[in-house]
Amino acid sequence: MILRKDKPSGKLGNGLPQSPEKLKQIRDLICDYAAEKELVPPLQEEEVIFHSGELIKKHPELFLYQKLLAVMINNHSWRDIVSGIPFNRRILLLPKCISHSTDCPAQFDELGLLCEQCGKCDIADILTQADELGYHTLVSEGTTTVTTLLTSGKVECVIGVGCLHSFERSFPLAVKEGVPSIAIPLYNNDCKDSKVDEIWLNEVLPIRRESNWRGWINIDALRSEVDSWFEKEQLEYMLEGDDKSSQISRDWLAEGGKRWRPLIMVAVYKALKGTEVNLDECIQKLAVSIESFHKASLVHDDIVDDDNERYGKATLHKQYDTSVAINIGDLILGYGYQLIAESGAKHIRKLLKIAALGHRDLSIGQGEELLWRRNKKLLSVDKIIKIFSLKTSPAFEVALQFGAIISDADDEVMKILTAYSSALGIAYQIKDDLEDFNHDNLDNAFNTIQPSLVTALINRKYPDKMEVWFKDFQNGDDLSKKEIWKQTEIREGIKEAEQMLEDYKLQALSSIADLKSPALKILLTRFLNKILNG
C-alpha cells in the first residue's frame, strides 16, 4: 500500500454507539473485514483511515463512526501480538474521568489517581480484575510513566481506555514507538463521569495465547551491548597488531558516535530471529566490520573537508598528518573486510558483495561531490538528491541487509530493505542540511565544500537572487549580518526542504507497508523516527 503525501481529512465521523450490542456488532464486522486482509502492525494513520473507508463502502451506515472504525482496525492489527505478551508485561491505562466527578475520595500523586475502592465508580472493579491477571495499572492522563516503563523493558504493550479525541492525539506517538496497543473508547467525550463498555474491556484484558511475537526490542539496552564491543580490550582481541598504525586504528574505532549502523544490523537480526537469540562472536565481528566502513569514511571525509574536530577531539589528519590519516582510513577498511571473512557467518560471499557494493556506491557519491567542487557552481535539486542517495543510503543498506542475510531473509525482504534504506538515507541528509541552514551559521549553507539542498531549491525558483547571495559569500561577506535568513525566498526554500524531508519519511514508511514480519516492521518504524527525530 502506498501512503499518501497529503494528510487525511480531519472531517471523520466521530460518533460512538451507546450500546454494547452495537459495539460488538461493529467489532464482528471488523473481524470479517480483517480476515480478507493481512494487517501487519504498526499501521500508519493513512492506512487505518484507508481501511475504515473501505469498510464504509461496504457498510455506508457506519459513516458516522469512522474514527471508531479506525481505532478498531488498529486494535485488530495488534490483537495477535498483544495476546502473546504475558500479563505482567502489559499496562492498563485508565483516564481519571472515569472516577466520580463530585464524590471521589481518591488522592493523587505524581503517577496519578490512588483509588480508595469506594465503589462510587467502575475504576475499582476494573483495577481489581487487571491486578488479579498481573497487569501493571495506572489511572492517569499522561504518558510519561508509560513511556518510562516501556523504555525500561518492564512492559511491552498498553491497553488504553480513553475518548476518541485522546486516541487521535496519542496515535502518532504509539506508531512512532511501535508500541503494541489496544484502545477501548469511552462512551462520552466530555471528560466527566465517563463510562466504558465493560463487556468489551473484559473481552480484551484476559486474551492470552501463543503467538509469533518475538518480543519488543529494547533499543537503548541493545545499544549499550553493542557499545561494549568497541571497548579497547575487545577491539584488541578482534584486531591484533602491536604496530602504531593498528593502535591508532583501534583507538579511532573506539571513539564515540551513535553507532547506528552496527545497532541496526543487530536489531534486524534480533527482530527476525527472536530477542533471545545469542549475539555470539560472529555477530560481533560483523557489527564491528560495518562500523569500520563508516569510521574509515569519516577519516577520509575529514581530510577532504579539512575539518579540525571530530568527537570533541582533533581529527586524525590534524593529530598526525594527511598521509597518515589516509593510510589509517585504508587500514580500517581492510579491517572491515577481514572481520567479515573471519566471522564464520553463513553466506559470506553475499555479505562481502553487499559490503563491496556499498563501498563502491559511497565512493561514487563522494566522487560526484568532489568533482562538483572543482567548478563551484550550484547543483540542481535532482543532482543533490542523487549525491545524498549515493553517499548515505548505502551505509544504512549494508547494515540492514547484513542483519537480514544472517537471518536467512528472503529476496522480497531484501528488496524492501533497499527501498527503505534509500529513502532513509536521503531523509537523513536533508535533515542534516536543514540543521546546517540556520541564521546563526549561514556560511554552512553557502559554502562550496558541501552541496546544499536548500540553496538548490532557492536557486531553482529565484536564480537571480541566489546568484547575488552566492557571489556575496564568495567575496567574503558575512551573510548572517545581512540577515538574509529573514528573506521570503530563504524561508520558502527551508519550508520546501522540510516538506521534502516529510515526503521521504513517508516514502520510507510506504516501503515497509507490505512487510510480513511485525517485529521487523515495528523495528524499522521505530528506527526511522529515532534517527530522524531523535
KAJO-V567516 format. One record per helix or strand. SS is the DSSP state (H for helix, E for strand). FROM is the first residue (numbers start at 0). TO is the last residue. If there is no record, write none. Layout:
# KAJO-V567516
SS_FROM_TO ; SS_FROM_TO
This chain:
# KAJO-V567516
H_19_34 ; H_44_57 ; H_59_82 ; H_86_88 ; E_89_93 ; H_95_97 ; E_106_107 ; E_112_113 ; H_122_132 ; E_135_138 ; H_143_151 ; E_156_161 ; H_163_176 ; E_179_185 ; E_195_195 ; H_197_204 ; H_218_227 ; H_231_237 ; H_243_253 ; H_259_272 ; H_280_304 ; E_308_309 ; E_312_313 ; H_315_318 ; H_321_341 ; H_347_374 ; H_380_404 ; H_410_435 ; H_441_445 ; H_452_460 ; H_462_473 ; H_483_485 ; H_487_510 ; H_517_532
